[in-house]
Amino acid sequence: MTIVAARISSTRSGMIWGLLLFFLEAVQGLLLPSLFRLVLGPDAAAAWIVLASSTALIALACAAHGPAVVRGISARLGAGVQGGLLPANWYQLRRRLALAGMGLLLAAQLLFLALGADPLEHLGQHGGLALLLLFLGQHLRLLAFNNFMALNGLRETGRDKQLLLTASVSGLILIGLVAWCRPSVLLFGLGYLCVQAWLLWASNRALQGRLDSGGAVSLAGRREAAGLLLLALAGYLNMGSDVLVGSHLLQPEEQLRYVVVSRAFYVPVAVVGLWCQLRFPFWSALDAGWAACLAEIRQIAGLLLFPMILMLAAAIAWLERVSEPADELNAIWVCGVLFVCSYAASLTVCLGQVLLARGRKSFVWFAAPAGCLAPVLAAGAAQLWGAGAFVSGYLASNLMLLLVHAGFAMAAGKGMSRHA
């Protein structure tokens, strides 16, 4: 009973803080495009939002070694235990994580710029410096996320969400002050950098005095790291690249409208990802049953459906109200596709995290190509049926990913039942 209570308490605390965080992030995703449009104009606002969408690359840079580090630290704790001490080699481990992650993030940022629609031309004379501040802030955030791996491994799953929530509130306040006093992409970039510097300092402070005198944790092996990195790249291209692709196809006003509905439908996926992050250490435990893990996924699938249907109705009504006759975006089609993509991606994330937690990694090499095809399929759909149809490519990719994950989950379940 004590073990179960510790698990529930840890998950509940992290979920409460995480939901508050994602609620605030969702509100920002809905309101900030309009604020930026008001103070910067539609062209500069669309360009800045496209650049800011590169923040999703941080998760990509953390992906190669994150699960192995969390599993390794969590395995040193007793079943159901929350808190404890870090392995003695944590600082060496963190240094290696930083070098690998920052190199990956820099490469991803440069590729992002190379594939973009040259948004700097719309940001004015300080656009380049603003971009530099934004990218430097992302590197500081990456270092903070490395510390969050340790906190998650210690099963203190609410601590990182508290810090992220504080950073998000601070960032929103700074954006409001800049917009009110002196709107400038340079000041927006500087504000982002300052908030991420605080987040890194606070995450370092949360780990002070936590080193153990013995024991060590290793990074993922090359094959596992390559597979996880490829899977994360597929996830980014499948869920995070639509704003970048849309910047090539849509007019600035249409981009801003699309960002609002797209980020709204991203929220359920982010919430489900939060739940998986909180449950991952416990799914990894030896006493976690496969049937119990899949039962959680079925429960999540049921809980998601009704609120997402309400979100679909609200998104269609809003997009139809603000759209103009010349828009490439059909409100019903775009929102319907984003609804299916979001629901499918939520289930895919759950299945993938359970498979990884149980050590079933072979699905990665089948899932990754399906996710990486998303921008290519989107470009093809736009070429065939018009710019507004580019979301069809993401629909095809998400459905393929769900089928792959479901197939491997069923195969894993049958294999475990034969061994039982």
Buried (B, 14 or more C-beta within 10 A) or exposed (E): EEBEEBBEEBBEBBBEBBBBBBEBBBEBBBEBBBBBBEBBBBBBBBBBBBBBBBBBBBBBBBBBBBBBBBBBBBEBBEEBBBEBBBBBBBEEBBEBBBEBBBEBBBEBBEEBBEEBBEBBEBBBEBBEBBBEBBBBBBBBBBBBBBBBBBBBBBBBBBBBBBBBBBBBBBBBEBBEEBBEEEBBBBBBBBBBBBBBBBBBEBBEEBBEEBEBEEEEBEBBEEEBBBBBBBBBBBBBBBBBBBBBBBBBBBBBBBBBBBBBBBBBBBBBBBBBBBBBBBBBBBBBBEEBEBEEBBEBBEEBBEEBEEEBEEBBEEBBEBBEEBBEEEBBBBBEBBBBBBBBBBBBBBBBBBBBBBBBBBEBBEBBEBBBBBBBBBBEBBBBBBEEEEBBBBBBBBBBBBBBBBBBBBBBBEEBBEEBEEEE
